[in-house]
Amino acid sequence: MQPAGRIDLPPAMAAPGTARVFEAIAADGAEARFVGGCVRDGLLRRPVKDIDIATDAEPERVMRLLESAGLRAIPTGLAHGTVTAVADGSHYEITTLRHDVETFGRHARVAFTDDWMIDASRRDFTMNALFCAIDGTLYDPFGGVGDALAGHVRFVGDPRARITEDVLRLLRFFRFQAHYGRTPPEPAALDACADLAPLLPRLSGERVQGELFRLLGAADPLAVLRLMADLGIMAHLLPEATALDRLGRLLGMAPDRSDPLLRLAALLDVDRAGALRVAERLRFSNADTDRLVLLAAPPLDPGSAGLRPALYRLGPDKLRDIALLHAPGRMAEVEAAIEAWEDPRFPLQGRDLLDLGIPRGKLVGQLLRDLERWWEDRDYRPGREECLAELRARQ
């Protein structure tokens, strides 16, 4: 594989810890190169997050080389050729060059190789099949440099073959289009995505959630989501995601709120039960489930309910987000109410009821809830003594 130019390494790739990892692998003649996203983002002068390294050394040898250099080596996935090195507190995922012997959805049975072209051929997009040496020398087997610079998301080889190997690549294609694409997608890629979309339900909820959130985190994912809907892909991925106009309004009103869960809630046309089903299907945490249900199917309508009761029950942040989604015309009023809001505290606690001789049990909680509603109905004005007087009157 011939060099295709050079780049100036960004700080993360030029850090002393990175150099130590490369020096360790090269100690007895093995070769290592940066690969994938860090090379792509370094080329595009975008922030580099994770650093992936490819090597022609087999994983057990990589482990020995790292440990001999005094570096921590974690056997992340030896069967698939992956070792994680830790240097100066940073993690580096090192994977042996490989080719797929058999593919079956998420994973593949692999064999190791020392052929850089074979390894590049198994990657998803040309802009992800870039290698870079520690001195900045670029290797570009499939024209990924030109594609990255042009914003052209292109599969390595046949799109159908790449997607069939792992159907998650279908979602990655649209995610990359949202983040990197500046040219129209190739018709062959779109045809493959549309034809293979019925395979999407085979993916685990965690994998779908991860790709969907990354897509929704793009600066403006709306055009790509509309394209996915037009191709029938959303019907297989998330049939409840039909409120594209509402998402468009949210993006227009809060373009800097890169909050995937808020954007997902805007996209869903569901009731509470529907929101719970989506959260279960995508394997949300309990906290994310509660937030999705609240935002997608709020318990009150900020367009008609009083703002002060809504502020008391929900708090400013939740009310603001619900209004953004469901009552955008009242945002100025909502913001004014939030600005003037002083969070009141209900004056009584359970021990106040126990002190008055009310026995422990369900009655304490019920009385406390009833008194709090009485206090809310009076605009949070009654103080502690007035609340105690009302409690005594109810005994």
Number of C-alpha atoms within 10 A of each C-alpha: 9 9 13 15 12 14 16 13 20 18 12 17 22 14 14 12 20 22 14 17 21 20 18 22 24 16 13 10 10 18 16 25 24 24 24 24 19 26 31 23 17 20 20 16 13 11 12 17 11 15 19 19 27 23 26 21 25 20 24 14 12 27 24 15 22 25 15 13 14 13 19 14 21 17 15 16 12 15 13 18 23 23 25 22 24 19 20 11 8 14 18 19 18 28 26 25 27 26 22 16 10 12 13 11 15 13 12 15 13 16 15 20 17 17 14 19 18 14 18 24 19 16 18 26 27 26 30 25 27 27 27 27 20 16 13 20 17 23 26 22 20 21 16 23 25 13 19 22 15 13 20 23 29 25 25 22 15 13 23 19 14 21 24 17 20 18 24 21 20 26 22 19 24 24 24 21 23 23 19 19 21 15 12 10 16 13 9 13 19 19 14 18 25 17 14 16 22 15 18 18 14 12 15 14 16 13 14 22 16 11 20 21 16 17 25 23 19 18 14 18 21 19 13 19 22 16 14 20 19 12 16 17 23 19 16 15 20 19 14 16 20 19 15 18 13 20 22 19 15 21 20 11 14 12 13 10 13 15 14 16 19 21 24 18 25 28 24 24 17 19 13 15 11 16 24 19 15 21 21 14 16 19 17 17 11 11 8 13 19 14 19 25 22 20 26 26 22 19 13 16 16 23 16 9 10 11 18 19 16 17 21 17 12 16 15 19 11 17 25 20 19 26 21 24 22 20 16 19 11 15 17 10 11 23 15 11 15 19 10 9 15 11 13 11 9 18 16 17 11 13 12 15 20 13 9 12 10 15 11 12 9 8 12 17 14 11 17 18 12 12 19 17 14 15 19 17 11 10 12 19 13 16 13 12 11 13 19 18 10 15 18 11 8 9 9
